[in-house]
Every structure is written in C-alpha cells, then in structure tokens.
Amino acid sequence: MGNQKSPAPVPAVTLYTGEQMPCIGMGTFGSDRFTPEEVSAAVAGAIRCGYRMFDCAACYGNEDRIGEAFREAFDEGIVKREELFITTKVWNDMHERVEESCKKSIADLQCGYVDLFFIHWPFPNYHAPGCDGDSRNPDSKPFGAEEYMSTYRQCEALVEQGLIRHIGMSNMTVPKLEAVFPLMKIKPAACELELHPCFQQKELFEYLTARGIQPIAFMPLASPQRPERDMCPEDVADLEQPVMKRIAAAHGVHPALIAIKWAHQRGQVPIPFSIHQKEYESNLRCVTEDPLTEEEMEEIASLERGNRLVKGQVFLWEGANDWHDLWDESGTIVH
C-alpha cells in the first residue's frame, strides 16, 4: 500500500447545495478486465493514498467487495464515512424499484448512505452486462420524459428519506434535459458524461455549468482498455495525438496525466480508473501540481473530434436507425 496521505491538498468543487466534492475520484468499472477483488484492492490502496471520492455502480458487479474495502478503512480509522464521497447508480432493470436498488447498494458498499445517486441511463433498456455489441432487447423503448420522471421522483423520495444526499443524471443530452428540468422538484447536483480531449461535448458541458450542475467526466483518458464492443475503426486515440504527446513531454509526464489536468482545469471532475498503485497515485497527485498553461489549455481545446467512444448501441429500440439516435444530435429527441 502507498503511504497514507492527507486529502487536504486535493482541491474540491462546491455543489449547488454548498456541499463539497473532491475534484477527482476513482472510477470502479473494470468488470470486463479485472476481478472484483482487484478493483477492491485498488480502492483500498487509493483510500490510503488520499482518494476521497469513489464512483460505483450496481451493474459493475463489485460493490460488495468494494464495501469490504470501505469497512476495513472505517474500522482501521484510516478515514471516516463522512470524509468519503461515494456515488452509485440505479441500473436499467431497476427504474421501477429505485429504493430497492439504492438500499442494496448501500448494504453492499457498507456506507450507510449515498452522497450522489445517478440514474445510469435515461431509459430502462436493459441488457446483460458483458453482452455482445450487436445484442438488442426487443422490449427496448426510446426516451420518454414521464417515464424518466417516474424514476427521478423515486430518487427525490430517497433524498427526503436521507438515503441519498444528491441526485445525479448520466448519459443525457440537452434535448432530454430540456424535457425533464421543468418537472423536477429537486435539482440534480451533477451529470456524469463521457468527456475527454477529443470528445469535449461543449454544448452539453456549458448547459450544465450554466445551471449549476457539476459535470463528472467518465473515460477521461478515452479508455484505451474499454470493452471491445465499444471499439470502432473510426475511433481516435486521444493520448496519441501529437499535441497531447508534446505537452506531456514539456511537463515530463505521461499524456494520461495531461488529460486529467485538462479535465480538472476545465472544471469537470474526472474519475479515472486503474488497479495499479503507481498510476492511481500519479492521477491524484497531478491535479495538485504543475498546472497546464492557458496556451496549453487552448491547444487541447482544439482537439475536439466528436470522438464518442461509448455509443450505447445495445440500448437501441426496434425502428431506431443506429446509435446516433440515442444522442439527439439533430437537437430533438429521437423517438
């Protein structure tokens, strides 16, 4: 294990509620390549080196083992529960049983409550974890605002019960957000979305920040180890871009750390994942030292390529054209 470090030097962002959230977290999706035990061991090590935010999800299949790492850290006095910011998500097959999903995650994670609870996808189009990219569920349906709000209202009830502190949205689009915002009683505190140098989602990013909703960046390194079903010939390798390599050389670090620095300085909260201590320690440390210059930030801003890597094609419904229909690229919701 790494030496235990104080989390104090790690900056925080302030949510609209006034509560602070660490500016970087550790993702825990690795179920396609790593065992729950390997992910849990990484979480245990990350707590000891100063991580205080962990992004979990029921469908990752490892929350019970991560909970063991949390419990050991609590019992050993390494960290108190209130010092951790724990997020999890309701999976697509539980949109009508949100409280049940939340309580199971809380029990598995042994955390008492959830700081931020996401609706993982904006429709209940279930597919089995690890399924083939060509898989389709005949029961899948396009997005519906009222159906989504039925799930969201269950999340609002969880806030009122004290089971969760904040509600999060994930994999949304501006048209979908426009459809549901007027119907909400409790404003979402954050939105998790794919963000990396070659996929910056400028319109959605600015829409969220203008409304005080914190963007959380999954795949901040463009996930070169993502599942094969999410790999396409046209995909761009962000970290191989000459600009990224040149800036990394100037700072004497790997391009991955430049992507994390860019994410932090842009104002999104990155949640990179690694089971390797050297990597997750350097991921954490890089947001506290040697920032990018304004010129370097501008250079990275120019790398936008529309390089969406998680296309979501397994969630398509009968009659949909292709994965583009999931993302409302024309500015209207595709039904």
C-alpha positions, 0 to 999 in steps of 0.5 A: 500500500502507498503511504497514507496521505492527507486529502487536504491538498486535493482541491474540491468543487462546491455543489449547488447545495454548498456541499463539497466534492473532491475534484477527482475520484476513482472510477470502479468499472473494470468488470470486463478486465479485472476481478472484483477483488482487484478493483477492491484492492485498488480502492483500498490502496487509493483510500490510503493514498488520499482518494476521497471520492469513489464512483460505483455502480450496481451493474459493475458487479463489485460493490460488495467487495468494494464495501469490504474495502470501505469497512476495513478503512472505517474500522482501521480509522484510516478515514471516516464515512463522512470524509468519503464521497461515494456515488452509485447508480440505479441500473436499467432493470431497476427504474421501477424499484429505485429504493430497492436498488439504492438500499442494496447498494448501500448494504453492499458498499457498507456506507450507510448512505449515498452522497450522489445517486445517478440514474445510469441511463435515461431509459430502462433498456436493459441488457446483460452486462458483458453482452455482445455489441450487436445484442438488442432487447426487443422490449427496448423503448426510446426516451420518454420524459414521464417515464424518466420522471417516474424514476427521478421522483423515486430518487427525490423520495430517497433524498427526503428519506436521507438515503441519498444526499444528491441526485445525479443524471448520466448519459443525457443530452440537452434535448432530454434535459430540456424535457425533464428540468421543468418537472423536477422538484429537486435539482440534480447536483451533477451529470456524469458524461463521457468527456475527454480531449477529443470528445469535449461535448461543449454544448452539453458541458456549458448547459450544465455549468450554466445551471449549476450542475457539476459535470463528472467526466467518465473515460477521461483518458478515452479508455484505451482498455474499454470493452471491445464492443465499444471499439470502432475503426473510426475511433481516435486515440486521444493520448496519441495525438501529437499535441497531447504527446508534446505537452506531456513531454514539456511537463515530463509526464505521461499524456494520461496525466495531461488529460486529467489536468485538462479535465480538472482545469476545465472544471469537470471532475474526472474519475479515472480508473486503474488497479495499479498503485503507481498510476492511481497515485500519479492521477491524484497527485497531478491535479495538485501540481504543475498546472497546464498553461492557458496556451496549453489549455487552448491547444487541447481545446482544439482537439475536439473530434466528436470522438464518442467512444461509448455509443450505447448501441445495445440500448437501441429500440426496434425502428431506431436507425443506429446509435446516433439516435440515442444522442439527439444530435439533430437537437430533438429527441429521437423517438 
